[in-house]
Amino acid sequence: MSQQSVLYDAQGPRAQRRTRIGTVVALLVLAVLAFVVVRRLVEQGEFTMEKWGPLINPGNEAFDAVWRLLLEGVVNTLKAAAIAMTLSIVLGTLIAVARLSLGRTGRIPLIGLVEVFRGLPVVVLVYFGVRVLPDVGVPLDELPGGAVLWGLVIGLTAYNMVIFAEVVRAGVESLPRGQREAALATGLTNGQAMRLVLLPQAFRVMLPAIISQLVVVLKDTSLVTFVANFDELLSQGESIRRNLDNPIQTFIVIALMYIAINYALGRLAQYLERRQSRTAGEAGTAADEDSRVPVGGGA
């Protein structure tokens, strides 16, 4: 029996022909638009070495300064993202554990916290961390890295910790109930069962979702550009654009840098997932071999 999609009925010959024609027409329209755009950029001199030289020609007098700014921006972006990622995972895990451990009444404040921070735009939380907290007297400027760095970290952490809390909670609740019951049967307390048995499995199950959220954290560091002056990657690109008047070239390079970093994170997620699957498979094979009972007489 032929397989049929559960989302839509299989197309007949006429529908398939219309789909192919529509696809060809759409591709032709896109090709024409691309040609018009490229031709317009050529007419405006956007492909000249005067615009691209500071970014791709080591012999250009501005090349070293431009890439020094870009690399400084990458370092600051990764630093802010790494701190926010770490705090978000730690605090999110604590929120998830508390929500799973407390009773129905006790978890109400945590549910409210999750819903409030998850419902706010990230840029609002970043603005609150960068602008509002220093204005009300929170001494962020005394911390290493300065007030803007830590305001950005606080804003990103406030949003992403509740996302991680929901991810971890979903991971724990997806596990079979027998996991917790077996842990308690061995004499472990509820806290020990959560820490030693449930959380490690939940993190393995939800690893792809966790890595995907880390990519979001990295990209959201660019929001500080619209709030304050912080030398992360997008802000450095804006500085280069103002001095060299080459916004298209500068931001194409910055976009490629973001893509490369996020692609590396995605590949890391795939590697960890494959390694996790391989480890689980080897563990299952070993368990099957150990459970076999030999047949035949003994000595």
ChimeraX attribute file (.defattr): number of C-alpha atoms within 10 A of each C-alpha:
attribute: neighborCount
match mode: 1-to-1
recipient: residues
	/A:1	3
	/A:2	3
	/A:3	6
	/A:4	9
	/A:5	7
	/A:6	7
	/A:7	6
	/A:8	7
	/A:9	8
	/A:10	12
	/A:11	10
	/A:12	8
	/A:13	9
	/A:14	9
	/A:15	11
	/A:16	12
	/A:17	12
	/A:18	11
	/A:19	13
	/A:20	12
	/A:21	12
	/A:22	12
	/A:23	12
	/A:24	12
	/A:25	12
	/A:26	12
	/A:27	12
	/A:28	12
	/A:29	12
	/A:30	12
	/A:31	12
	/A:32	12
	/A:33	12
	/A:34	12
	/A:35	12
	/A:36	12
	/A:37	12
	/A:38	14
	/A:39	12
	/A:40	12
	/A:41	14
	/A:42	12
	/A:43	10
	/A:44	10
	/A:45	12
	/A:46	17
	/A:47	15
	/A:48	11
	/A:49	13
	/A:50	13
	/A:51	18
	/A:52	18
	/A:53	17
	/A:54	23
	/A:55	21
	/A:56	14
	/A:57	13
	/A:58	12
	/A:59	10
	/A:60	15
	/A:61	11
	/A:62	15
	/A:63	16
	/A:64	15
	/A:65	13
	/A:66	19
	/A:67	17
	/A:68	12
	/A:69	19
	/A:70	26
	/A:71	14
	/A:72	16
	/A:73	21
	/A:74	21
	/A:75	15
	/A:76	19
	/A:77	22
	/A:78	17
	/A:79	18
	/A:80	23
	/A:81	24
	/A:82	16
	/A:83	16
	/A:84	27
	/A:85	25
	/A:86	14
	/A:87	19
	/A:88	26
	/A:89	22
	/A:90	14
	/A:91	19
	/A:92	26
	/A:93	22
	/A:94	16
	/A:95	24
	/A:96	24
	/A:97	19
	/A:98	16
	/A:99	20
	/A:100	15
	/A:101	14
	/A:102	12
	/A:103	10
	/A:104	9
	/A:105	7
	/A:106	12
	/A:107	16
	/A:108	13
	/A:109	11
	/A:110	16
	/A:111	14
	/A:112	11
	/A:113	15
	/A:114	22
	/A:115	13
	/A:116	12
	/A:117	19
	/A:118	16
	/A:119	10
	/A:120	12
	/A:121	10
	/A:122	21
	/A:123	20
	/A:124	14
	/A:125	22
	/A:126	29
	/A:127	21
	/A:128	18
	/A:129	26
	/A:130	24
	/A:131	17
	/A:132	14
	/A:133	16
	/A:134	16
	/A:135	11
	/A:136	8
	/A:137	8
	/A:138	12
	/A:139	12
	/A:140	18
	/A:141	14
	/A:142	9
	/A:143	10
	/A:144	9
	/A:145	13
	/A:146	13
	/A:147	21
	/A:148	23
	/A:149	27
	/A:150	21
	/A:151	26
	/A:152	30
	/A:153	26
	/A:154	24
	/A:155	24
	/A:156	29
	/A:157	29
	/A:158	25
	/A:159	26
	/A:160	27
	/A:161	27
	/A:162	26
	/A:163	22
	/A:164	27
	/A:165	24
	/A:166	18
	/A:167	24
	/A:168	27
	/A:169	23
	/A:170	15
	/A:171	21
	/A:172	25
	/A:173	13
	/A:174	13
	/A:175	15
	/A:176	10
	/A:177	10
	/A:178	9
	/A:179	15
	/A:180	17
	/A:181	13
	/A:182	13
	/A:183	18
	/A:184	16
	/A:185	10
	/A:186	9
	/A:187	10
	/A:188	16
	/A:189	12
	/A:190	13
	/A:191	13
	/A:192	13
	/A:193	19
	/A:194	22
	/A:195	13
	/A:196	12
	/A:197	17
	/A:198	20
	/A:199	19
	/A:200	13
	/A:201	18
	/A:202	20
	/A:203	18
	/A:204	15
	/A:205	20
	/A:206	19
	/A:207	20
	/A:208	17
	/A:209	15
	/A:210	20
	/A:211	19
	/A:212	14
	/A:213	17
	/A:214	24
	/A:215	19
	/A:216	16
	/A:217	23
	/A:218	22
	/A:219	17
	/A:220	18
	/A:221	28
	/A:222	19
	/A:223	19
	/A:224	23
	/A:225	16
	/A:226	12
	/A:227	17
	/A:228	17
	/A:229	12
	/A:230	22
	/A:231	24
	/A:232	26
	/A:233	25
	/A:234	25
	/A:235	21
	/A:236	25
	/A:237	23
	/A:238	17
	/A:239	16
	/A:240	22
	/A:241	16
	/A:242	11
	/A:243	9
	/A:244	14
	/A:245	13
	/A:246	19
	/A:247	17
	/A:248	15
	/A:249	20
	/A:250	24
	/A:251	16
	/A:252	12
	/A:253	17
	/A:254	19
	/A:255	13
	/A:256	11
	/A:257	15
	/A:258	18
	/A:259	13
	/A:260	12
	/A:261	16
	/A:262	19
	/A:263	13
	/A:264	13
	/A:265	17
	/A:266	17
	/A:267	13
	/A:268	14
	/A:269	18
	/A:270	15
	/A:271	12
	/A:272	16
	/A:273	17
	/A:274	12
	/A:275	12
	/A:276	15
	/A:277	13
	/A:278	12
	/A:279	12
	/A:280	12
	/A:281	12
	/A:282	12
	/A:283	12
	/A:284	12
	/A:285	12
	/A:286	11
	/A:287	11
	/A:288	10
	/A:289	10
	/A:290	9
	/A:291	9
	/A:292	8
	/A:293	7
	/A:294	7
	/A:295	6
	/A:296	6
	/A:297	5
	/A:298	5
	/A:299	3
